[in-house]
Amino acid sequence: MARYGNEQRVQPNSPDYRFFFKNADGKYISTFHDIPLSAGSKEDKEIPAKRKANFNMWQISFLTRVIYGITVLFHRPGKIKAI
């Protein structure tokens, strides 16, 4: 069985598309803290190049989900910031 898996939500290639990483027990894990930096010889080391959009890490949420590289607006007291 694979050491890591993922759960995809919403239709791929849409702005709301998300996927979350899971460990072998099926528990959600953080991509920053729970997955090793270096991969073994049988593991993929990057997102495939033939994807239609870039991926970014969403660091604000509880689970560090991977999202498409689109402009996201969020509110802070007194201003809106585009990231």
One Martini backbone bead per residue (centre of mass of N, CA, C, O) as a GRO file, in nm:
protein
   83
    1MET     BB    1   0.100   0.034   0.017
    2ALA     BB    2   0.074   0.354   0.023
    3ARG     BB    3   0.191   0.620   0.214
    4TYR     BB    4   0.038   0.813   0.009
    5GLY     BB    5  -0.245   1.024  -0.049
    6ASN     BB    6  -0.560   1.141  -0.197
    7GLU     BB    7  -0.816   1.402  -0.206
    8GLN     BB    8  -1.068   1.490  -0.421
    9ARG     BB    9  -1.230   1.806  -0.506
   10VAL     BB   10  -1.404   1.857  -0.739
   11GLN     BB   11  -1.359   1.962  -1.050
   12PRO     BB   12  -1.133   1.956  -1.264
   13ASN     BB   13  -1.034   2.275  -1.386
   14SER     BB   14  -1.136   2.438  -1.143
   15PRO     BB   15  -1.128   2.686  -0.902
   16ASP     BB   16  -1.238   2.463  -0.670
   17TYR     BB   17  -1.008   2.282  -0.680
   18ARG     BB   18  -0.907   2.006  -0.461
   19PHE     BB   19  -0.633   1.861  -0.260
   20PHE     BB   20  -0.557   1.604  -0.022
   21PHE     BB   21  -0.355   1.461   0.211
   22LYS     BB   22  -0.274   1.116   0.296
   23ASN     BB   23  -0.226   0.852   0.479
   24ALA     BB   24  -0.238   0.510   0.529
   25ASP     BB   25  -0.486   0.565   0.749
   26GLY     BB   26  -0.660   0.827   0.625
   27LYS     BB   27  -0.522   1.077   0.725
   28TYR     BB   28  -0.473   1.395   0.744
   29ILE     BB   29  -0.205   1.595   0.603
   30SER     BB   30   0.083   1.781   0.597
   31THR     BB   31   0.300   1.904   0.354
   32PHE     BB   32   0.513   2.041   0.557
   33HIS     BB   33   0.536   1.796   0.801
   34ASP     BB   34   0.459   1.478   0.680
   35ILE     BB   35   0.648   1.505   0.427
   36PRO     BB   36   0.918   1.431   0.280
   37LEU     BB   37   1.157   1.599   0.100
   38SER     BB   38   1.270   1.327   0.017
   39ALA     BB   39   1.263   1.081  -0.225
   40GLY     BB   40   1.234   0.793  -0.343
   41SER     BB   41   1.275   0.598  -0.628
   42LYS     BB   42   0.935   0.538  -0.637
   43GLU     BB   43   0.880   0.846  -0.615
   44ASP     BB   44   0.742   1.132  -0.667
   45LYS     BB   45   0.875   1.487  -0.702
   46GLU     BB   46   0.638   1.604  -0.890
   47ILE     BB   47   0.441   1.776  -1.084
   48PRO     BB   48   0.321   1.731  -1.368
   49ALA     BB   49   0.372   1.910  -1.674
   50LYS     BB   50   0.064   1.840  -1.809
   51ARG     BB   51  -0.077   2.056  -1.677
   52LYS     BB   52  -0.308   2.333  -1.696
   53ALA     BB   53  -0.200   2.429  -1.410
   54ASN     BB   54  -0.097   2.577  -1.147
   55PHE     BB   55   0.036   2.524  -0.819
   56ASN     BB   56  -0.061   2.595  -0.480
   57MET     BB   57  -0.026   2.690  -0.149
   58TRP     BB   58  -0.255   2.686   0.121
   59GLN     BB   59  -0.165   2.844   0.437
   60ILE     BB   60  -0.437   2.925   0.607
   61SER     BB   61  -0.538   2.656   0.652
   62PHE     BB   62  -0.551   2.369   0.824
   63LEU     BB   63  -0.521   2.245   0.550
   64THR     BB   64  -0.268   2.211   0.312
   65ARG     BB   65  -0.378   2.286   0.024
   66VAL     BB   66  -0.417   2.235  -0.319
   67ILE     BB   67  -0.414   2.483  -0.576
   68TYR     BB   68  -0.476   2.684  -0.807
   69GLY     BB   69  -0.318   2.953  -0.993
   70ILE     BB   70  -0.494   3.196  -0.848
   71THR     BB   71  -0.658   3.467  -0.762
   72VAL     BB   72  -0.689   3.570  -0.421
   73LEU     BB   73  -0.935   3.698  -0.209
   74PHE     BB   74  -0.896   3.875   0.105
   75HIS     BB   75  -0.991   3.978   0.424
   76ARG     BB   76  -0.910   4.266   0.600
   77PRO     BB   77  -0.892   4.510   0.804
   78GLY     BB   78  -0.958   4.766   0.559
   79LYS     BB   79  -0.879   4.530   0.338
   80ILE     BB   80  -0.774   4.400   0.021
   81LYS     BB   81  -0.600   4.101  -0.082
   82ALA     BB   82  -0.384   3.990  -0.335
   83ILE     BB   83  -0.232   3.650  -0.412
   0.00000   0.00000   0.00000
